Amino acid sequence: MKFTIQVNETDVLTDTVTVGSPVSRTGTLYLKSSPSSALVYVDGVYYGLTPRKVTGVPPGLRSVKMTKEGYADYVDQVLVTTPGIKMVMAVLNPASGSIRVTSIPSHADVYLDSQLVGTTPMTISGVSPGTHALTLTRDGYQDYLTSVTISDGETIRLTNIFLLRSDLASSPRVFYLNASAGGSASRINPGAILDRVNARFDQFR
């Protein structure tokens, strides 16, 4: 468009300007995920499910989070510029946790859901959320069986699990403590002691 400025009916300036949309001062994010339908957050603000186009994003580093049940969260810092569209593609990994297992004595075989995964002491990584069967076995000792419920990213610690010797389990021996000449002695069942110790440790797991 051409314009002219006049002073006292005399042209003092003539020029040409282009009329159109002003340059945007914000950017745009286009967010996708695999699998889709993940919840989208930009700087902590919820914008819906993927795939999602988010407009009016201030330039600079923006925090992007995509989350879906059963999968680990995707979190990243994304540089937004103006003008233009920044696309972010997130591959969501299945959620998992870990289990830390130690035993007395050590070197017991560890089975998770009936599958051998190693020997104590050890950490079982990549455990899917939910309830799992855990078994410890060692020659000469009774099997230790328990169930473990784990959440995404959680680490469960089963430490100092006491394994009961097989011969004590099948034929409990009786020991006498605090015996003295002419005095009475206390009878102790070692199997009962270990059961009480295991119960005590369960309170701190």
Backbone bond lengths (Angstrom), bond angles and torsions (degrees), N, CA, C in turn:
res aa  C-N    CA-C-N  psi(-1)  N-CA   C-N-CA  omega(-1)  CA-C   N-CA-C  phi
1 M - - - 1.458 - - 1.533 107.91 -
2 K 1.345 115.58 135.49 1.456 121.92 179.67 1.520 109.77 -98.29
3 F 1.351 117.14 137.75 1.457 120.05 178.26 1.520 109.41 -134.35
4 T 1.332 114.12 156.58 1.469 121.44 179.94 1.513 109.20 -134.62
5 I 1.327 115.98 136.85 1.461 122.17 176.18 1.534 107.96 -107.85
6 Q 1.349 115.04 127.45 1.458 120.81 -178.97 1.523 110.00 -117.14
7 V 1.343 113.95 143.98 1.463 121.52 173.46 1.519 107.06 -127.81
8 N 1.355 116.74 119.65 1.474 121.68 -175.90 1.519 110.54 53.79
9 E 1.305 115.27 45.41 1.453 124.85 177.22 1.533 112.93 63.01
10 T 1.337 115.20 21.98 1.453 119.62 177.21 1.532 108.46 -117.51
11 D 1.339 115.10 129.24 1.461 119.12 179.15 1.526 110.04 -67.71
12 V 1.342 115.61 124.38 1.468 119.44 178.91 1.529 112.05 -113.50
13 L 1.350 117.34 -17.72 1.470 119.82 179.50 1.513 109.92 -157.37
14 T 1.293 115.14 130.99 1.458 121.80 175.17 1.521 107.97 -129.78
15 D 1.328 116.44 131.44 1.478 119.59 -178.63 1.513 109.03 -153.06
16 T 1.329 114.35 173.85 1.470 121.17 -179.29 1.521 109.00 -127.50
17 V 1.327 117.39 134.54 1.467 122.79 176.89 1.514 108.93 -127.14
18 T 1.342 115.02 154.36 1.468 121.16 177.60 1.521 108.90 -100.30
19 V 1.313 114.77 124.97 1.460 120.61 -179.39 1.528 108.53 -97.47
20 G 1.329 118.15 127.51 1.460 121.75 179.37 1.521 109.96 -173.93
21 S 1.318 116.00 -168.10 1.472 120.96 -179.40 1.517 109.87 -71.48
22 P 1.323 117.87 136.52 1.462 120.46 176.30 1.522 110.21 -67.38
23 V 1.338 115.96 154.45 1.464 120.56 177.95 1.526 109.63 -64.89
24 S 1.333 116.30 131.06 1.456 120.53 -178.80 1.526 111.15 -67.13
25 R 1.325 115.29 140.04 1.454 120.77 178.03 1.524 111.65 -100.21
26 T 1.316 117.30 8.76 1.463 121.97 177.45 1.521 109.42 -127.75
27 G 1.327 115.15 166.06 1.456 120.97 179.79 1.513 111.77 -112.79
28 T 1.337 114.83 -179.70 1.465 121.53 -178.87 1.524 109.26 -132.62
29 L 1.325 115.32 137.67 1.457 121.83 175.55 1.519 109.27 -111.61
30 Y 1.332 115.37 134.72 1.465 119.97 172.39 1.520 106.89 -116.97
31 L 1.336 116.69 113.13 1.459 122.79 -170.06 1.523 110.68 -111.76
32 K 1.341 115.29 126.12 1.461 122.16 177.24 1.524 108.94 -128.27
33 S 1.329 115.91 158.54 1.462 120.11 178.44 1.520 109.97 -146.33
34 S 1.326 114.64 156.00 1.465 121.58 173.62 1.528 107.90 -127.80
35 P 1.362 118.10 113.15 1.460 127.44 -1.41 1.529 112.30 -70.13
36 S 1.329 115.17 165.69 1.459 121.02 -178.23 1.525 110.89 -80.29
37 S 1.314 115.67 -173.68 1.479 123.83 179.81 1.524 112.37 62.63
38 A 1.337 116.03 36.17 1.458 120.52 172.81 1.519 109.42 -89.48
39 L 1.315 117.42 147.77 1.460 121.94 177.84 1.528 109.29 -72.33
40 V 1.336 116.02 136.60 1.462 122.22 -175.63 1.533 110.16 -110.38
41 Y 1.347 115.67 129.98 1.465 121.61 174.21 1.530 108.52 -129.28
42 V 1.321 116.88 132.70 1.460 122.65 173.47 1.525 107.31 -121.79
43 D 1.341 115.43 118.30 1.466 121.06 -175.20 1.523 111.30 52.69
44 G 1.342 115.57 38.53 1.458 121.21 176.21 1.514 115.65 81.91
45 V 1.321 117.61 -1.22 1.473 121.27 -179.20 1.532 108.95 -99.80
46 Y 1.333 116.64 131.00 1.463 122.43 -178.02 1.525 110.27 -79.33
47 Y 1.371 115.63 132.56 1.464 120.41 -178.20 1.528 113.42 -122.57
48 G 1.334 118.83 5.30 1.460 119.67 178.97 1.517 112.17 114.11
49 L 1.345 115.05 -156.96 1.465 121.36 -175.15 1.523 110.98 -108.90
50 T 1.332 115.13 151.99 1.468 120.12 176.13 1.522 110.20 -74.65
51 P 1.358 117.24 149.01 1.471 126.50 -4.26 1.527 111.15 -72.95
52 R 1.333 116.06 143.42 1.458 120.34 -173.63 1.528 110.42 -143.65
53 K 1.344 115.87 133.44 1.452 122.74 174.10 1.516 108.48 -101.76
54 V 1.329 115.98 122.76 1.460 121.21 -179.09 1.521 107.93 -114.21
55 T 1.323 117.03 116.25 1.465 122.07 -178.79 1.530 110.47 -102.96
56 G 1.345 114.67 168.47 1.459 119.81 176.93 1.500 113.86 69.11
57 V 1.345 116.93 29.68 1.467 120.54 -178.48 1.530 108.96 -85.49
58 P 1.325 118.62 126.68 1.472 120.55 178.86 1.530 110.43 -61.65
59 P 1.327 117.91 143.33 1.463 120.03 178.88 1.524 111.91 -66.28
60 G 1.332 114.97 156.10 1.467 120.90 -178.82 1.513 110.91 118.01
61 L 1.340 115.86 -171.55 1.459 121.11 178.87 1.519 109.70 -76.59
62 R 1.316 115.86 123.19 1.457 122.12 179.44 1.534 108.92 -118.13
63 S 1.327 116.40 142.05 1.463 122.13 178.28 1.528 109.29 -86.71
64 V 1.324 116.51 121.85 1.465 122.13 -179.39 1.532 108.91 -115.75
65 K 1.317 114.70 130.89 1.467 120.29 178.65 1.518 109.17 -132.80
66 M 1.341 115.85 133.54 1.461 121.94 173.61 1.525 108.05 -127.31
67 T 1.316 115.45 130.13 1.457 119.42 -174.74 1.520 110.43 -137.50
68 K 1.333 114.73 144.53 1.471 121.14 179.62 1.521 107.70 -148.49
69 E 1.327 116.20 138.39 1.460 120.65 -178.01 1.522 110.58 -59.53
70 G 1.340 115.13 134.24 1.458 120.91 -179.41 1.512 113.93 89.40
71 Y 1.360 116.10 -0.96 1.460 120.85 -179.06 1.527 109.81 -130.50
72 A 1.333 115.19 152.68 1.458 119.64 175.63 1.523 109.82 -70.81
73 D 1.326 116.60 145.14 1.465 121.10 -179.78 1.527 110.86 -64.99
74 Y 1.327 114.78 145.56 1.459 121.63 171.22 1.516 107.22 -103.09
75 V 1.344 117.31 121.90 1.460 122.01 -179.96 1.522 108.05 -132.51
76 D 1.339 116.86 132.51 1.464 120.34 -179.14 1.524 109.68 -154.15
77 Q 1.349 115.07 157.86 1.448 122.29 173.21 1.524 107.71 -100.28
78 V 1.339 117.14 123.17 1.463 122.08 -174.30 1.534 109.20 -118.08
79 L 1.327 115.76 131.18 1.460 120.27 178.67 1.529 109.63 -85.46
80 V 1.318 116.28 116.75 1.466 122.57 179.97 1.524 108.51 -99.73
81 T 1.336 116.41 129.58 1.463 122.01 177.90 1.527 109.52 -121.09
82 T 1.331 115.49 165.83 1.471 120.98 178.07 1.518 109.27 -125.79
83 P 1.350 117.46 144.26 1.469 124.57 -14.65 1.520 108.74 -80.95
84 G 1.317 117.63 -176.43 1.454 121.84 175.32 1.511 112.49 124.13
85 I 1.333 114.86 173.55 1.464 122.53 -178.64 1.522 108.74 -119.50
86 K 1.309 116.26 129.53 1.460 122.96 176.19 1.518 108.45 -104.16
87 M 1.357 116.37 120.48 1.456 119.65 179.74 1.521 110.15 -99.08
88 V 1.329 115.75 135.84 1.460 122.42 177.79 1.521 107.88 -123.52
89 M 1.337 116.43 122.38 1.464 122.33 178.43 1.523 108.55 -112.07
90 A 1.330 117.54 117.22 1.466 122.36 -177.96 1.523 110.14 -108.39
91 V 1.327 115.51 127.61 1.461 121.47 172.71 1.526 106.84 -98.94
92 L 1.318 116.75 111.79 1.462 121.83 -176.09 1.518 110.12 -86.03
93 N 1.325 116.03 127.02 1.464 121.48 179.36 1.524 110.43 -92.87
94 P 1.342 117.44 144.83 1.470 119.77 177.68 1.528 110.91 -54.94
95 A 1.319 115.76 139.58 1.457 120.99 -179.36 1.522 110.37 -65.72
96 S 1.335 116.77 150.13 1.458 120.79 179.43 1.520 109.89 -155.55
97 G 1.335 115.62 163.94 1.458 122.86 175.58 1.508 109.02 -137.44
98 S 1.328 116.93 -163.67 1.461 120.73 -179.33 1.519 110.33 -145.24
99 I 1.335 115.01 158.88 1.469 122.00 178.97 1.522 107.99 -129.66
100 R 1.327 117.08 124.30 1.454 122.94 176.71 1.518 108.31 -100.36
101 V 1.345 116.27 124.26 1.468 120.98 -174.37 1.525 109.49 -127.61
102 T 1.323 116.60 128.09 1.462 122.30 169.81 1.527 108.00 -131.71
103 S 1.321 115.82 155.45 1.474 119.26 -176.91 1.516 110.40 -143.25
104 I 1.314 115.83 159.97 1.460 124.69 173.13 1.527 107.90 -124.77
105 P 1.369 117.58 111.15 1.460 127.83 -1.26 1.533 110.84 -74.03
106 S 1.338 115.70 166.60 1.461 120.87 179.30 1.529 110.63 -82.12
107 H 1.327 115.90 -172.59 1.473 123.40 -179.82 1.533 112.00 62.10
108 A 1.324 115.37 36.16 1.466 120.11 172.42 1.524 108.47 -90.96
109 D 1.333 116.89 141.18 1.465 120.86 176.94 1.528 109.61 -70.53
110 V 1.334 115.84 137.12 1.461 121.73 -177.92 1.523 109.02 -113.15
111 Y 1.331 115.36 125.55 1.464 121.80 177.71 1.522 108.54 -115.89
112 L 1.323 116.02 128.87 1.459 121.47 174.20 1.515 107.90 -113.22
113 D 1.333 115.80 117.08 1.467 121.23 -176.67 1.526 110.60 53.78
114 S 1.350 115.18 44.74 1.472 124.59 175.93 1.528 113.58 71.79
115 Q 1.317 118.79 8.26 1.465 121.78 178.61 1.522 109.54 -110.70
116 L 1.352 116.59 127.58 1.455 121.43 179.49 1.529 109.76 -67.09
117 V 1.348 116.17 125.39 1.463 120.11 -177.41 1.523 112.80 -119.42
118 G 1.361 118.50 -4.96 1.456 120.55 178.83 1.510 111.78 148.94
119 T 1.347 116.29 -163.34 1.458 122.35 179.85 1.523 109.66 -130.06
120 T 1.314 114.94 152.57 1.472 120.25 179.50 1.521 110.75 -73.60
121 P 1.362 116.76 146.64 1.477 127.44 -2.78 1.520 110.71 -80.56
122 M 1.321 117.78 144.72 1.456 121.06 -177.97 1.523 110.79 -159.97
123 T 1.338 115.18 161.88 1.453 122.61 172.25 1.518 108.56 -118.69
124 I 1.315 116.78 124.34 1.463 122.42 177.84 1.526 107.31 -92.24
125 S 1.321 116.30 114.08 1.472 120.85 -178.26 1.522 110.89 -100.90
126 G 1.326 115.39 163.73 1.458 120.82 176.01 1.515 114.12 68.73
127 V 1.338 116.88 31.31 1.470 120.88 -179.38 1.530 108.68 -83.25
128 S 1.317 117.02 126.66 1.457 120.97 -179.08 1.527 110.78 -70.07
129 P 1.338 117.83 147.63 1.468 120.37 178.66 1.519 111.48 -59.34
130 G 1.329 115.35 146.34 1.463 120.84 -179.94 1.515 110.82 130.54
131 T 1.325 116.03 -168.64 1.458 122.65 -178.76 1.530 110.35 -100.90
132 H 1.333 115.97 131.02 1.458 121.78 -176.98 1.526 110.04 -128.36
133 A 1.345 115.50 151.13 1.455 121.82 175.91 1.526 109.23 -91.15
134 L 1.329 116.51 129.18 1.464 122.08 -179.82 1.526 108.96 -120.59
135 T 1.336 116.64 130.40 1.460 121.95 -179.04 1.522 109.66 -131.37
136 L 1.343 116.51 135.21 1.452 122.39 173.59 1.521 108.86 -114.60
137 T 1.330 116.84 131.73 1.464 121.16 179.19 1.522 109.42 -131.46
138 R 1.345 115.44 147.38 1.469 121.45 175.63 1.514 108.00 -157.19
139 D 1.314 116.00 137.73 1.460 120.13 -179.65 1.527 110.09 -56.38
140 G 1.340 114.74 132.12 1.451 120.50 179.37 1.509 114.48 86.81
141 Y 1.340 116.72 1.35 1.459 120.29 -178.23 1.530 110.55 -131.47
142 Q 1.322 114.11 153.69 1.463 119.34 176.31 1.524 110.10 -68.37
143 D 1.333 116.07 146.30 1.462 120.36 174.36 1.530 109.82 -65.89
144 Y 1.320 115.42 142.76 1.458 121.58 175.05 1.517 107.91 -108.44
145 L 1.332 117.59 121.55 1.459 122.05 -178.15 1.522 109.78 -121.86
146 T 1.334 115.80 137.64 1.456 120.82 176.48 1.525 108.63 -156.11
147 S 1.327 116.62 170.24 1.466 121.52 175.10 1.521 108.57 -118.16
148 V 1.330 115.52 145.32 1.461 121.72 -176.93 1.524 108.78 -128.30
149 T 1.330 116.80 128.00 1.463 121.87 176.11 1.516 108.50 -107.66
150 I 1.333 116.47 124.87 1.453 120.98 -172.77 1.520 110.61 -126.92
151 S 1.341 115.31 147.00 1.465 122.16 177.42 1.520 109.52 -110.51
152 D 1.320 115.95 168.86 1.462 121.39 -179.30 1.519 111.01 -58.20
153 G 1.344 115.54 126.14 1.452 120.97 176.60 1.511 114.88 77.10
154 E 1.324 118.18 0.05 1.455 121.67 -176.10 1.531 110.60 -84.56
155 T 1.331 116.11 146.00 1.458 122.03 172.73 1.525 108.45 -114.52
156 I 1.335 115.85 119.01 1.460 121.86 177.34 1.524 108.27 -96.42
157 R 1.323 117.18 132.41 1.461 121.32 179.74 1.521 110.53 -112.42
158 L 1.326 115.43 117.87 1.467 122.60 174.02 1.523 105.60 -113.44
159 T 1.322 116.51 94.64 1.461 120.81 -170.81 1.520 111.92 -110.48
160 N 1.335 113.85 146.89 1.473 121.46 175.66 1.522 112.88 54.02
161 I 1.328 115.91 47.23 1.466 120.12 175.80 1.526 108.22 -71.01
162 F 1.327 117.62 122.52 1.459 121.93 179.84 1.526 109.63 -84.39
163 L 1.319 115.70 122.37 1.456 120.93 176.65 1.530 109.06 -94.88
164 L 1.309 116.44 131.33 1.462 122.30 -177.02 1.516 110.11 -88.66
165 R 1.321 116.52 129.08 1.458 120.29 179.22 1.521 110.77 -61.40
166 S 1.332 115.18 143.15 1.460 120.06 -176.52 1.517 111.93 -63.48
167 D 1.334 118.19 -39.34 1.465 119.66 -177.77 1.522 111.54 -68.46
168 L 1.336 117.66 -31.38 1.459 119.72 176.36 1.516 111.38 -73.32
169 A 1.331 115.96 -31.54 1.462 119.53 -179.62 1.516 111.83 -72.17
170 S 1.338 116.51 -40.47 1.460 119.67 -176.63 1.518 112.42 -81.07
171 S 1.343 116.56 -36.24 1.461 120.30 -179.99 1.519 108.73 -135.56
172 P 1.313 117.29 80.67 1.468 120.37 -177.17 1.523 111.83 -55.91
173 R 1.312 114.36 129.28 1.446 119.30 176.73 1.523 109.41 -94.56
174 V 1.322 115.58 152.66 1.457 120.87 -178.29 1.514 108.57 -110.37
175 F 1.317 116.56 126.72 1.445 122.56 176.65 1.523 109.18 -108.36
176 Y 1.314 115.65 153.76 1.454 121.28 179.62 1.520 109.13 -115.18
177 L 1.308 115.69 129.26 1.448 121.30 179.81 1.522 109.86 -117.46
178 N 1.337 114.45 154.13 1.467 121.98 175.23 1.527 112.30 58.95
179 A 1.335 116.33 32.79 1.467 119.43 178.57 1.520 109.51 -82.75
180 S 1.326 117.33 143.25 1.470 122.39 177.05 1.513 108.42 -141.98
181 A 1.316 115.74 161.64 1.463 120.01 -177.78 1.518 109.49 -58.22
182 G 1.322 115.11 125.00 1.453 120.16 178.17 1.507 113.57 74.44
183 G 1.340 117.56 3.36 1.457 119.83 -178.27 1.518 111.36 -108.97
184 S 1.322 115.66 176.67 1.461 120.98 179.97 1.519 109.47 -92.34
185 A 1.317 116.97 159.09 1.458 122.70 -179.62 1.523 109.33 -124.63
186 S 1.327 116.45 150.59 1.453 121.55 177.84 1.517 109.12 -92.41
187 R 1.317 117.63 134.18 1.457 122.73 179.19 1.533 109.27 -91.34
188 I 1.327 115.93 129.94 1.456 121.41 -177.16 1.514 109.63 -123.16
189 N 1.334 116.51 125.79 1.467 122.33 174.03 1.530 107.58 -93.73
190 P 1.357 118.93 113.26 1.477 119.80 -176.75 1.514 113.27 -60.30
191 G 1.335 117.28 -33.24 1.461 119.22 178.14 1.513 111.38 -62.67
192 A 1.350 115.91 -40.62 1.459 119.85 178.97 1.521 111.16 -66.51
193 I 1.349 116.84 -35.40 1.460 120.18 178.57 1.515 110.70 -62.71
194 L 1.347 116.62 -47.31 1.461 120.18 -178.46 1.517 111.40 -64.63
195 D 1.335 117.09 -37.12 1.460 119.89 176.92 1.529 110.68 -61.17
196 R 1.336 116.02 -41.26 1.459 119.85 -179.50 1.528 111.01 -69.39
197 V 1.329 116.50 -37.44 1.470 120.03 178.23 1.521 110.28 -65.73
198 N 1.349 116.86 -45.39 1.467 119.62 178.40 1.527 111.51 -59.97
199 A 1.323 116.58 -40.47 1.459 120.96 178.50 1.516 110.65 -62.89
200 R 1.320 116.25 -38.75 1.466 120.37 178.98 1.518 110.97 -64.95
201 F 1.343 117.70 -43.34 1.465 121.17 179.77 1.519 111.00 -67.30
202 D 1.337 117.75 -31.83 1.472 120.43 179.24 1.530 111.30 -59.85
203 Q 1.331 117.69 -27.41 1.466 120.22 -179.02 1.518 112.12 -68.35
204 F 1.335 117.59 -20.53 1.475 120.36 -175.22 1.501 112.88 -107.84
205 R 1.344 118.65 3.62 1.464 120.91 179.78 1.505 109.98 -81.27
